[in-house]
């Protein structure tokens, strides 16, 4: 009897050590990120729910995607030269009934909606694993993987302005400003795959690690304020923007709204 009880305790202890805790899972994610496997991808369209449309409404057109939520302005080639927006860094949570590492990302960018040749973008990832939360500030010219800004600290509640500037179709600048700390980080690109410069975006994304989407975190609400895009003839606002709702496994997980110069992206999945 004693031997059986002892064996049971040993097996339980072994199993406990075999189950990775939240810190271990987070460390594994950080290691994968350091290996250069984090990437955005162009918007992946899905068929949205069937709804009745009021023909008298001026409601903005809505698209559905399994990886993007937010708003996009669409125009002809060589239109958008800059995109900017300011958001408050959220505290991510694991979705109700889920455990393990979950993440999401808020960013601004040029292209990736109607033009998938390339995307110039910059933003902040927010990751949660149990009680542990981490943030990563990054820049990317897709289809290359993203790279983290070094020595740029981010925490929940920080006010971040993200800006991208296309100095040409193959070069540009990505900049983040943390108004809460006074820090600023920029990266200059050159010799990249050509942009179309026809999409301007303010997005919360379910990004990829390797070739798979990461489990999506509940970010609460991310609101981009001061959202604007620059063209060769001046700045434009959000009038006529297309709303993008994030849908996975047949369920719409977001509620996006545009008002004035703001884009609000609420997680509603749980």
N, C-alpha and C positions, 0 to 999 in steps of 0.2 A: 504494500500500500504506500509506504513511504517512498519507495523507489519510483512508483508510478507518478506520485504527486511531484517529486523532484524533476522527473523527465518532462512533465507537463509545463512546469515553471520554466525550465530551460528552453523548451520549444517556444513558449510565449515570448520570452525575452529575446530569443533569436529573431522571431518575426517582427518584434517591435524595432529592433535595430535595422532590419532589412527594409522597413518602410521609410522612405525619405521624408524628412520633416520639411517644413516650409523654408527654413534657411538653406537646406541642402538643395531643394528645388530651385530656389532663387539663385544660388551659386552656380548651378548647372546652366541656368539661362544666361547668366552673365558670361560664363565661359563660352557658350555658343555664340553670343553676340561678339565677343572678342575675336572669335574665329572668322568673323565677317560673313555671317549667314543671315543677318537681318535685312529685309528688303520690303519696300512697298511694291505695289503692282498697279497697273491701270485698273479703272473701275470695271468690275465684272458684273454685267447686267443679269438680273433674274426677272422672272415674270411676277409682277406684283399682284396683290389681291384685287379681285374684281369689285369696283365700287361705282356707284352712280355719280355722274358728273353734272353739276349745275351749269347749263350752257350760258347762263347770264352772269356767271362768276368771272372775276378777273384773277382767279387763283393761279398761282405759279404752277407750271407743269411739274409733275413728280416722276422721277425714275426710281427704280429699285435695284439694289446691288447687294451682293453677299460680303462685300469688304469695305464699302464706303458709306458714310452718312454725312450730309452737309449740304452745301450749295455750290453751284457752278455757273459761271457766265460763259456763254458760247458765242463765238463770232467767227469771222473768216480768218484765213491764214495771216500771219504776221500782224496780229492785232494787239495782243497783250504783252507788255514789256515788264510790268511789275505787278506784284500782288502783295498785300499786307493785311494784317489783322492782329488784334491783341486779345489774349484769353487768360483766364485765371486757371492755374494748374489745379486739377481736381485731386481728390483722394479716392483712388480706385478701390472697389470691393469685389470680392468673389460673388458671382451671381447666386441667387437663392438656390439652395440644393446642390451647389457645386463646391468642389475643393480642388486644391492644386494651384499651379501658377496660371494666372490670367493677365492679359495685357491689352492695351489699346493705345492709339496715338493720335495726337492733334497736330495738324499741319496746314500750311498754305502752299500753293503750288501753281505751276503753269503746265497745262496739258495732262493727258491721261484719261480724259472723259470721252471726247469724240476723236482725239488724236492719241494713238498709243505708241508713237515712235519713241518718245522720251518723256520724262517728267523732271522738271526742276522743282525741288521742294525742300522745306526745312520745318522742323517741329520738335515735339517732345513726346516720348513714350512714357506711359505710366503702367507699372507692373505691380501686382499683388500676389503674394503667396502666404496664405495664413494671415498672421499678424504683421508680416514684413511687406513693406512697400518700397519701391525704388523708382527713380526717374532717370531718363537718358535724353539728352539734347543732341540732335543729329542733323545732318545735311545729306542730300542725295541727288544724284542725277541719274535717274533710272534709265536704262536697265542695269546700271552698276548698283552694287549693294550700298547701303547707307554707312556713314562713318560718324562716330560720336565726336562732338566738340569736347576737347580736353579742358580742364580747369574752368568749367562753366557749371555752377551748382544750381540745382533746381529742387524745390520742395513744394509741398501742397500749399496753396494760397498765394504763390508767387504770381505776379503779373508779367506775362511774356508777350512781347511783340515779335512776330515772325514776318520776315520780308524776303521775297526773292526778286531779283532783277535780272532779266535777260539782256545782256549787253550785246548779244548777237544770237543767232539761232543755235550756235554751238558753244556759247560761253555765257557766264553769268556770275552772280554773287548771291549767296545765301547768308542771312544775318538773323541772329536772335539777340534780343535785348531783355534782360531781366531787370525790370524797373524796381523790384523789391530789394535787389542786392547791388544794383548799379553795374553789373557785369554785362559785357557785350562780347559776342563771338561772331566771326565771319569766315566764310570760305569762298575763294574765287575759283571758278571752273574755266577750263578752256579745252578745245579739241574734243568736245563731247558729241554724241549722236544728236542729230538736228531736231530741234523743237519745231512744232507747227505754229506755236504762239496763238492758238485759237481757243484754249480753255483757261479760265482763271478760277481757282478753287479754294474753299475753306472747308476742311474735311476732318472728321474723326474716323480712323481706319482700324480695321482688323488686319494687321500687317502679317507678313510671312517670316518664319524662321526656317531656313532650308527651303523646301518647296511646299510647305503646309501653313495654313493660317494658324496663328496662335489662338488658344482658347480666349474668348472675348471677355474682358473685364467690364464690370458695371462702373462707368465713370460718373454716374449721376447726370450732371448737365455741364456741357462745355459751351460757352457763348463767345463767339468772335465779335468783338466790337471794333469800330473804326475800320470795318472791312471795305476795302476799295481795290480797284485794279487800275493800272496806268497803261495808256496807249500812247501812240506817237502824237496824238492831238490833245492829250490831257487825261485827267482822272475820271473814272466812271464808277457809279455806285452799283447797288444790287438789283436795281429795277430790271425785271425780266429774268431773274436768275432761276435756274432749274433746281428744285429741291431733290435731294437724293436720300431715300430711306434705306436703312440696312435691314435686309431680310435673310434669315438663315433657317433652313429646315422648315420652310413654309410659314415662318413666324416673323412678323415685322417687329424689330427690336428697338426701334427709335421713333422719336417724334421730332421733326425738324421744322423750324419756323424762321421766316425772314421778316425783319421789321426795320425800316430805315437803313442804317449801316451796320446792323447786327444780324448774325446767324446763330441761332440757338439749336444745339444738338443734344437732345435728352435721351438717355438710355431708359427704355421702358420695358425691357425684357423680363425683369423680375423685381 
